[in-house]
Amino acid sequence: MSNRRSGLMLVALSAATLTTSAAMLSPRDARAQGAPPAPPVQISAPLAQRVTNWDEFTGRFEASEQVDVRARVSGFLDSLHFKDGDLVKKGDLLFTIDPRPYRLSVDAARAEVARAKAQVELAQNEVERAEGLTQNRTITARDVDQRRANLNSAIGSQQGAEANLKTAELNLEWTEVRAPLAGRLSNRRVDPGNLIAGGQSGATLLTTIVAVDPIYFTFDASEADYLRYQRQATNLRSSASRQDGTPAEVRLADEAEWKRRGKIDFVDNALNARSGTIRGRVVFANADQFLTPGTFGRLRVFAGEGDALLVPDSVIVSDQANKIVLTVGPENKIVPKPVVLGQITGGLRVIRSGLTPQDKVVIGGFANPMVRPGATVTPQPGQIKPPATN
């Protein structure tokens, strides 16, 4: 019985000795005993380079001119002279309204002018005859005045008849509805054979036409962007009012490069009180008619040149609402830094704020799940290469 108790005491003493020995091992000895090593990462300082700065905005294309084509006179729509969606020139014939009633009105007005001219001629003869008789005192001065008044009345009637003739001729001309500007037509709203209303109010809409060369691109800039432009040496509004304008480029949703270049030609006179933005407009040439009103696009506006720090776009990660760049700080620990992003220049992302030239940016190895904020890593030298130039 005593031998069994002695054996148990020896086992307990051995276990306590092993536990004490393991507790006395240093961290380095522990890693030597099989702990995982710190993951390797590549680091590099941000690339410092002078770049052309651009501010990017989202907007849509709008027609430089747009007109609702309506008839000026009423009548039956006799014929149309275009196909839906055609490109037309200014003055091209689009619709013809039945002209026969208006031709009759012109004939009646011409007849009235002829009658008025005959009345003027008769009254003129009466006046000349009366002036000859006054020398012999055959008629009184009152009779002469009456005949002169009749002449003036006849002249007024002639002028009114001539005005009515011009109105009738103008109405006849308006039976041919022509394109008020060069551009692209929409579809017809009324088919031939329908009775349409004309005039200044309540006129029937026949079609619409938009001018697409040049074409406008409208966008909204934030109040912060607007104030920054206002404080620059080149004022955005005054530059837009000049002939040269501020350079701007746009690309469509399926385009990767900024190939379409234009000029800012207008900035609104007030900020929107609800959205805190101000509206701007860029004019683009559109000779091939490819750009269509209503299409969305991405715009960038020239904002001067300056020194900037650049990193690969692939090293930027998202942390809820922030953009993060991982760096290596003291004791080789991962330190996340929130950054403000700029445009991409030659394949590298411009960092507007958040980094310094002395930061050690993690550019490789961050895909390892062990590389996370606060983790200890093994830094290895890397290099952010400048973009290739053509």
C-alpha positions in Angstrom: 0.0 0.0 0.0 2.8 2.4 0.8 4.6 1.5 -2.4 1.5 2.5 -4.5 1.3 5.9 -2.6 4.9 6.6 -3.3 4.4 5.9 -7.0 1.5 8.4 -7.3 3.6 11.1 -5.6 6.4 10.6 -8.1 4.0 11.0 -11.0 2.6 14.2 -9.6 6.0 15.6 -9.0 7.1 14.9 -12.6 4.0 16.6 -14.1 4.6 19.7 -12.0 8.2 19.9 -13.0 7.3 19.7 -16.7 4.6 22.5 -16.4 7.2 24.8 -14.6 9.7 24.1 -17.4 7.2 25.0 -20.2 6.2 28.2 -18.4 9.9 29.3 -18.2 10.3 29.0 -22.0 10.8 32.4 -23.8 8.6 33.3 -26.9 11.5 32.7 -29.1 12.0 29.2 -27.5 8.2 28.7 -27.9 8.4 29.5 -31.7 11.4 27.1 -31.8 9.2 24.5 -30.2 6.7 24.7 -33.2 4.8 28.1 -33.0 3.9 29.5 -36.5 6.3 32.2 -37.8 5.2 35.7 -38.7 3.8 35.8 -42.2 6.0 37.5 -44.8 4.8 40.7 -46.6 6.3 42.9 -49.3 6.5 46.6 -48.4 7.3 49.7 -50.3 7.1 53.5 -49.8 4.4 55.2 -51.9 5.5 56.3 -55.3 6.0 60.1 -55.3 5.2 61.6 -58.7 3.9 64.8 -60.2 0.5 64.1 -61.8 -2.3 65.9 -63.6 -5.2 66.1 -61.2 -8.8 65.4 -62.3 -12.1 65.6 -60.4 -14.6 63.0 -61.4 -18.4 63.4 -61.6 -21.4 61.4 -62.9 -23.9 63.0 -65.3 -25.8 62.5 -68.4 -25.9 63.8 -72.0 -28.5 66.3 -73.1 -29.5 67.7 -76.4 -28.0 71.1 -77.1 -31.3 72.1 -78.6 -34.8 70.5 -78.4 -38.0 71.6 -80.1 -41.6 70.3 -79.9 -42.8 70.4 -83.5 -46.4 71.7 -83.6 -48.6 73.1 -86.3 -49.4 76.8 -86.5 -52.6 76.3 -88.4 -55.4 73.9 -88.0 -56.6 71.4 -90.6 -56.4 67.9 -91.9 -52.9 66.4 -91.9 -52.4 65.6 -95.6 -49.0 63.9 -95.7 -45.6 63.4 -93.9 -42.2 63.5 -95.5 -39.8 61.6 -93.2 -39.3 58.3 -91.5 -39.3 58.0 -87.7 -35.8 58.7 -86.3 -34.5 60.4 -89.4 -31.7 63.0 -89.4 -32.9 66.2 -90.9 -31.5 69.6 -91.8 -33.0 72.9 -90.9 -35.9 73.8 -93.2 -36.6 70.2 -94.4 -40.3 69.5 -95.0 -41.8 67.3 -92.4 -45.7 67.5 -92.6 -48.2 69.0 -95.1 -51.6 70.2 -93.9 -54.4 70.3 -96.5 -53.7 73.7 -98.1 -56.9 74.2 -100.2 -58.8 76.2 -97.6 -55.9 78.5 -97.2 -55.4 79.0 -100.9 -59.0 80.1 -101.1 -58.3 82.6 -98.3 -55.4 84.0 -100.2 -57.5 84.4 -103.3 -60.2 86.2 -101.3 -57.6 88.5 -99.7 -56.2 89.4 -103.1 -59.6 90.3 -104.4 -60.2 92.5 -101.4 -56.9 94.2 -102.1 -57.9 94.8 -105.7 -61.2 96.3 -104.6 -59.5 98.6 -102.1 -57.0 99.8 -104.7 -60.0 100.7 -107.0 -61.6 102.7 -104.1 -58.3 104.5 -103.5 -58.0 105.4 -107.2 -61.6 106.7 -107.3 -61.1 108.8 -104.2 -57.9 110.2 -105.6 -59.7 111.3 -108.7 -62.4 112.9 -106.7 -59.9 114.9 -104.7 -58.1 116.1 -107.8 -61.4 117.1 -109.5 -62.5 119.0 -106.4 -59.2 120.9 -106.0 -59.7 122.2 -109.6 -63.3 123.3 -109.0 -62.4 125.3 -105.8 -60.6 127.8 -107.9 -63.9 128.7 -109.6 -65.7 128.4 -106.3 -67.9 125.8 -107.8 -67.8 123.6 -104.7 -67.1 124.6 -101.1 -64.0 123.9 -99.1 -66.1 121.6 -97.0 -66.7 119.3 -100.0 -63.0 119.2 -100.7 -62.2 118.2 -97.1 -64.9 115.5 -97.3 -63.3 114.0 -100.5 -59.9 114.1 -98.9 -61.2 112.2 -95.9 -62.8 109.6 -98.3 -59.4 109.2 -99.9 -57.6 108.7 -96.6 -60.3 106.1 -95.6 -59.8 104.3 -98.9 -56.0 104.2 -98.3 -56.6 102.8 -94.8 -58.9 100.1 -96.2 -56.2 99.2 -98.8 -53.6 98.8 -96.2 -55.9 96.6 -94.1 -56.6 94.5 -97.1 -52.9 94.1 -97.9 -52.2 93.1 -94.3 -55.0 90.5 -94.5 -53.4 89.2 -97.7 -50.0 88.8 -96.0 -51.7 86.9 -93.1 -53.5 84.6 -95.6 -50.2 83.9 -97.4 -48.5 83.3 -94.1 -51.2 80.8 -93.1 -50.8 79.1 -96.5 -47.0 78.9 -95.9 -47.6 77.3 -92.5 -49.5 74.4 -94.0 -46.0 73.1 -94.7 -44.4 72.2 -91.4 -40.7 72.3 -91.7 -37.8 71.4 -89.4 -36.9 74.4 -87.1 -33.3 73.1 -86.6 -31.0 70.4 -87.8 -31.1 67.2 -85.7 -32.7 63.8 -85.2 -36.5 63.3 -85.2 -38.5 61.3 -82.9 -41.4 59.2 -84.1 -44.5 60.9 -85.5 -47.3 61.5 -83.0 -50.1 61.9 -85.5 -50.8 60.0 -88.7 -52.0 61.6 -92.0 -55.8 61.9 -92.2 -56.2 63.2 -88.7 -57.6 66.7 -87.9 -55.0 68.7 -86.0 -55.3 71.9 -84.0 -52.9 74.8 -84.6 -52.2 78.1 -83.0 -50.3 79.5 -80.1 -52.1 77.4 -77.4 -53.5 73.9 -77.5 -51.7 73.0 -80.8 -51.3 69.4 -81.6 -47.8 67.9 -81.0 -46.6 66.4 -84.2 -43.1 65.2 -83.3 -40.0 66.3 -81.5 -36.5 67.1 -82.8 -33.2 67.3 -80.9 -29.9 68.7 -82.0 -27.1 66.3 -81.2 -24.0 68.0 -82.7 -22.7 69.5 -80.5 -24.2 67.7 -77.5 -24.2 68.8 -73.8 -23.2 66.8 -70.7 -24.6 68.1 -67.5 -23.3 67.2 -64.0 -23.7 68.3 -60.4 -20.6 69.3 -58.4 -20.6 69.4 -54.6 -20.3 72.6 -52.6 -16.8 71.6 -51.4 -15.7 71.0 -55.0 -17.2 74.3 -56.1 -15.5 76.3 -53.3 -12.2 74.7 -54.1 -12.5 75.7 -57.7 -13.5 79.2 -56.7 -10.4 79.6 -54.6 -8.1 78.4 -57.4 -6.3 80.8 -59.6 -8.6 79.8 -62.5 -12.2 80.5 -61.5 -14.5 77.8 -62.9 -17.4 80.1 -63.8 -15.2 82.8 -65.4 -13.3 80.1 -67.3 -16.5 78.6 -68.6 -17.5 82.0 -69.9 -14.4 82.3 -71.9 -14.0 80.8 -75.3 -11.4 78.3 -74.3 -13.3 76.9 -71.3 -12.0 74.4 -68.8 -10.9 71.0 -70.3 -13.0 68.0 -69.4 -13.2 64.4 -70.6 -15.9 61.8 -70.5 -16.2 58.1 -70.9 -19.3 55.9 -71.3 -20.2 52.9 -69.1 -18.5 50.4 -71.5 -15.4 52.5 -72.1 -12.2 52.2 -70.1 -10.3 55.2 -71.6 -11.0 58.9 -71.6 -11.2 59.5 -75.4 -13.9 62.1 -75.6 -12.8 65.7 -74.9 -14.8 68.8 -74.4 -15.0 72.2 -72.6 -17.0 73.5 -69.7 -19.2 76.3 -71.2 -21.6 76.9 -68.3 -21.9 76.9 -64.5 -25.2 77.7 -62.9 -25.7 80.9 -60.9 -26.8 79.3 -57.6 -26.4 76.1 -55.6 -29.3 73.9 -55.1 -30.5 74.5 -51.5 -31.7 70.9 -51.0 -28.8 68.9 -52.5 -26.0 71.4 -51.8 -24.7 71.0 -55.4 -24.3 73.3 -58.4 -25.0 72.4 -62.0 -22.3 72.5 -64.7 -22.4 71.8 -68.4 -19.8 70.5 -70.8 -20.1 70.8 -74.6 -18.8 67.9 -76.8 -18.5 67.5 -80.5 -20.7 64.7 -81.8 -20.1 64.6 -85.6 -20.7 60.8 -85.8 -24.1 61.2 -83.9 -23.0 58.3 -81.5 -23.7 60.2 -78.3 -27.4 60.2 -77.5 -29.3 62.5 -75.1 -30.1 60.7 -71.9 -27.0 58.5 -71.8 -25.1 58.4 -68.5 -21.4 58.9 -68.4 -18.4 59.5 -66.1 -16.8 63.0 -66.4 -13.5 64.2 -65.2 -12.5 67.9 -65.0 -9.0 69.3 -65.2 -8.0 70.4 -61.7 -4.3 71.4 -62.2 -1.1 69.6 -61.6 0.7 68.8 -58.3 2.8 66.3 -56.4 1.0 63.1 -55.3 1.6 59.7 -53.7 0.5 56.7 -55.7 -0.1 53.1 -54.8 -1.5 50.1 -56.7 -5.2 50.0 -56.7 -5.1 46.4 -55.6 -3.7 47.2 -52.2 -6.7 49.3 -51.2 -9.3 47.5 -49.0 -12.7 48.7 -47.7 -13.6 49.0 -44.1 -17.3 49.8 -44.0 -17.4 53.4 -45.3 -13.7 53.9 -45.4 -10.9 53.0 -47.8 -7.9 51.5 -46.0 -4.2 50.9 -46.9 -2.3 48.5 -44.8 1.1 49.6 -43.6 3.9 48.1 -41.4 4.5 50.2 -38.2 6.7 49.8 -35.2 7.6 46.2 -34.0 6.6 45.1 -37.6 2.9 45.2 -36.7 0.2 45.9 -39.3 -1.2 49.4 -39.0 -4.3 50.3 -41.2 -4.5 53.9 -42.5 -7.7 55.4 -43.8 -7.1 57.2 -47.1 -8.9 59.6 -49.5 -8.6 58.3 -53.0 -8.0 60.3 -56.2 -8.0 59.3 -59.8 -6.1 56.4 -61.4 -3.0 57.7 -63.3 -1.2 55.2 -65.5 -2.5 52.2 -63.6 -1.8 53.6 -60.1 -4.2 55.1 -57.7 -3.6 58.7 -56.4 -3.8 59.0 -52.6 -5.0 62.5 -51.8 -4.6 62.2 -48.0 -3.8 59.6 -45.4 -0.3 58.5 -46.4 3.2 60.0 -46.0 6.2 59.4 -48.2 7.8 57.5 -45.2 5.0 55.0 -44.8 5.7 51.3 -45.5 2.8 50.2 -47.6 2.0 46.5 -47.8 2.0 45.7 -51.5 2.3 41.9 -51.4 1.3 39.1 -49.1 -1.8 40.8 -47.7 -4.0 38.0 -49.1 -2.8 35.8 -46.2 -5.6 35.7 -43.6 -3.0 36.1 -40.8 -2.1 39.6 -42.2 -4.6 41.7 -40.4 -4.5 44.9 -38.2 -2.3 44.4 -35.2 -0.6 41.2 -36.5 3.1 40.8 -36.5 4.6 40.3 -39.9 8.0 39.7 -41.5 8.6 42.7 -43.9 10.4 42.1 -47.1 11.5 44.9 -49.5 9.4 45.5 -52.6 9.0 48.4 -55.1 6.0 50.3 -56.5 7.0 50.7 -60.1 6.1 53.9 -62.0 3.5 53.4 -64.7 4.7 52.3 -68.1 4.8 55.1 -70.7 4.0 54.7 -74.3 
